[in-house]
Amino acid sequence: MLPEHAAEVLAIYQAGIDGGDATFETVAPEWARFDATRMAEHRFVARDFDRVLGWVSLSAISDRCVYAGIAEVSVYVHPEAQGRGVGRALLGAVIDSSERAGLWTLQAGIFPENAASARLHQAAGFRLVGVRERLGRHEFGGGARWRDVALLERRSSAVG
């Protein structure tokens, strides 16, 4: 993922936000903020010629050294590219990069209503740790409601 992909990456992120079941965010951030919160060596785009079809990134979960091997994964696919293996390829790429870097755990927070994302992660070796009930209020569609978040994690068998 490079700065020249910024507009398409953020547009795909906004499409996920607009769908209502991807994140608590209500608007995609400016590129500088997005860029600053993602691990540079662990973010990728899937492209079809000149068009970005989706993206994946890892974010540190803490600056404490004990958590240095744990990251949160985000994966978003353009609505027109969903169901074509883009998410699977992106998730595979970031798992590979994380293991090469010595990360031992990837985690994902997924709204339970986002069954496609849960299936994608589980197919990539993530397991359901639990559901955090009423974790946050989600401002969406002119209203707000409490949302549960399923916590999934993937422990690397390659990193000991």
Order of alpha helices (4+ residues) and beta strands (2+ residues): alpha-alpha-beta-beta-beta-alpha-beta-alpha-beta-beta
